[in-house]
């Protein structure tokens, strides 16, 4: 029996699924963690309209019958510490509509990073169903998760994870290497992406020559270059000053206005207020921000 989800948060069981079967080939995982250079203060930059970005907008994308791009139901993730089990996600449910911006907040240690890792296919759940852009990913192996991660998701990490001693242009172009895109085309797209976030004049600078806000904008350009179905954003302003925070939020606001789907993890309430919908992770489950359960 396959499981499908409706937008009303009810579960329906049907005899067969219309979702496409997915059979991944071998693929290298492009997401390796790299520490970036020291933070520097930077002056605000004039940002170009993101309509200039070659992949802005979601027209022509296949849309599921219920309009959802991310559906998770009954997600369980437990870590083992010797003989002890540490439950983190406990039957978590989440639905994200195409073009929606959802912010998830929660106390330190509540499981926000675990949630992002599972939804970002960097980790697998112990139980539950997860459908991403029409693909049932619950039972995929590492190679299958890597393939979908590269094709369907864009990541913006708190610490940028930019390649050191590598230009901003090459950093942004990196995800396309794993898609077999020719170098000239990779660099053309990367130039357009940097221009869209106001950093065309920093294309040949490596991370050590950029401010914290500039590095985060490079990371956003890198996340967008593959035209992902969902943009996963982890504490995007956590290490930034007020000016850089405004610049990053302005970019996210405009991406959302152009139809991008964004799932953001943050501990900052004023940052979460930019989203369409605010959820709070409490007791291993997500609750609406205005519900009583969210403030226990």
N, C-alpha and C positions, 0 to 999 in steps of 0.2 A: 504493500500500500504506500503510495506517495503522499506527501503532505503539501498542500498549498495553503496560502494565507490570504485572507481578505483584508481590506483596509479597515474593517471594523474590529480588528484584533481577535476575531474568532477563527478557529482552526477547522478546516474542512478536509476530510479524507476522501480521496477519489481513487478509482481503480487504476488509473494510468495518468502519467504526467505529460503535459505538453511542453515542458521545458526541454531544451536541446541537451542531448547527452554530450558529455565532455570527455574527450580522451586525450590527455596531454602527452606531448612528446617530451623528450629530455630537454632541459633548459637550465642554464646556469642562473643562479640567483643574483640579480644585480644589486641588491640592497645590503651593502656592507657598511659597518659603522666606522666613521672616521672623525677624529676630533679636528675642530677648526682652529684658526689662529686666534690671537687675543682680541678682545672686544675693544672697539675704539668709538669715540664720539664722532658722529657724522652730521652734516647739515642736511636739512630736508631737501628732497629733490622734487622737481615737477614730474608728475606721473602722466603718461599718455593714456588716453581712453583705451580700455581693454578690448574694445571692439576691433582694435588693430591687431590683436593677437590672432594668428591664423586659425585657431581652433575654437574661438569663443562662440558660445551658443550651442544649443543641443538639438537643433533641427535635424531631422532625418534619422534620429536614434530609434531603435526598436523600443517600444513601450509595452510593458506587460499589461495584462487586462485590468489589473487593479492599480496601475500607475506607480507601483513600488519599484525602487531600484535596489533596496537592501531589505531583507526580511530575515530576522533571527527569532527563533522560538525555542524556549526551554533550554537555553545555553547554560551548560555547567562546566566549570573549570576548577579543579582542585589540585593543589600542589602537595607534594609529600615531603616531609621533613623527618627522615628516619621512620619511626613507627607512627608518627603523627600525620594526620590529614588536615590540611589548611584549606577550607572551602573559600573560594573567592567570588566566583559567579555562581549563583544558585537559582537556576531556572529563569534566567533573564530573557525577556522578550523585547524586541525592538523592530519598528518599521520606519523606513525613511522613504518618503516620496521623491520622485524625480524632480529636481530643481529646488528641493527643500534644504534649509540650513538648520541643523539640529546641534545644539550645544549640550554637552554632558558635563556636569560638575559633580563634586563629591569631596568628602574629607580625604586627607592624606591616608593612603593605605586602604581606601575603599574598593580598589580594583579597577580604577580608570585605565591604567596602563595595560592591565591584563585584557580588558575589554577591547582596547584599540589593537592590541596584538592579535586577538582572535578575529576581529572584524577585518583587520588588514592582512590576514592570511600569513602572519608571521608566527603564529602559534595555532594549534588546533584545540577545539573544545573536547571535553571528555564525553559529552552527551548534548543532544539538541540538534535542531535543523537550521541550516544557514543557506540562504539563496541570495546570490549576488548577481544582479543584472541578468536574471534568468538562468543562471548556472547554479545547480545544487552542488555546493562545495564541501558538504559535510564529510564526505568520505574520501576526499582527494589526498594523494600522497604529497610529499615535499615538492616533487617536480611539477605536479599539477597545480599546487598552490602558487609556486613561483611563476608559472606561465600566466595564470589569471591575475596575479598581483601586478605583473609588468604590463598587462594589457588593460586592466580595468581600474586600477587604483593609482592615485597620486598622493605622495606623502610629504607633509611639511613637519619636520621634527623641531623640538624646542632648541636643540643644539646644532641645528642646520645640517650636520653630517655631510658637509662639503668635502670634496677631495682636496687634501693639502697640496700646495705647490702646483696647483692646476688652475688655469684661468677660469673666470666666471663662465665664459663661453663654452669651454670644454665641460665644465661641471653640468651646465644646463643640458648639453647635448648627450650626456652619458646614457640616460635610459634608452635612447634610440639605437645605441650600439647593440643592445640585446634583442632588437627587432630586425637587425640586418639592414638598417637604413644606410645608404651610402653617405660617406663623410661630407660631401658637398651639401647634400640635402639636410643632414644633421645640423651643420653649422648655420645654414640659412634659417632653419626653424629656431635654432637657439638665439640667433641675432634678433629675430622678431619677438621672441619671448622676453628677452632682456629689455628690448625697446618698450614693450608693453608695461613693464614694471618700473620704467624710468631709469634703467641702468645701461643703456646703450653705450654710454661713455666709459663704462667700467668693464667692458667685455674682456679686456686683456689683463685685468687685475686678479691676483690670486686671493684666497680668503684672508691671508694675513694683512692684506692691504685694504680691506674693506671694514666698515663699521658693523656693529651687530645688526642694525636695521637693514643695511645693504645685504649682508649675508642672508638674512631671512627672506629678503625679496628675491635673491638669486634662488633660494630653495623653493620659493613659490613658482618661479619660472620653470625650474626643473620639474616640479610636480605636474605642471600643466602641459609640458611639451608633448607628452604622449596622449593628450586628449582623453583623460580618464573619465570613467563613469562617475566615480565618487572621489572627492578630495578629502583625505583624512588629515586632520590638522591637530597636532599635539602641542598644547601650551604655546601657541605661536608668538605670544608677547611676554612670556615669562622672564626673559633675560633682557628686555628692551627698555629704554628710557621712554618718556612720555611722547616725544616727537616721533620716534621710530614706531611706537605702538600705534599712533594715529595713522602713520603711513601704511602699515601692514593691514590695519582694520579697514582703511579706505579701499585697498585692493580687494580684500575679501568681500566687502560690501558690493563692489562693482561686479565682481565675479558672480556673486549670488544674483544680482539684478539681471545679469545676462543669462541666467538659467543653470548655473553650475550647482551640483549637489554637493553639500559640505557637511561633514560630520566632524565636530570640533570638541576636543577635550580641553578643559580649562578650569582653573581654580579661581579665576577672577570674575566676579559677578558682573562687573561693568562690561567686560568683554563678552560674556554670555548673552547679555541683553541685545547684542546685534543679531542674534539668531531668530528664526521664525518660532522655534520651539525650544524650551529649556527643560532638560531632564536632570534628575539627581540620582546618583548611584548610592543606594543605601541597602545594607543587608544582602548584597549580591544581586539586587534587582534594580531596575530603573523605574523611577516614579516621576510623575509630572511635577514641575517645580512648585506649583501652587497647591499640591496635595498635602494632607497632613503627614503622610508617610515620609515625604521628602525631608521633613524637619525633625524626625525622631532623634 
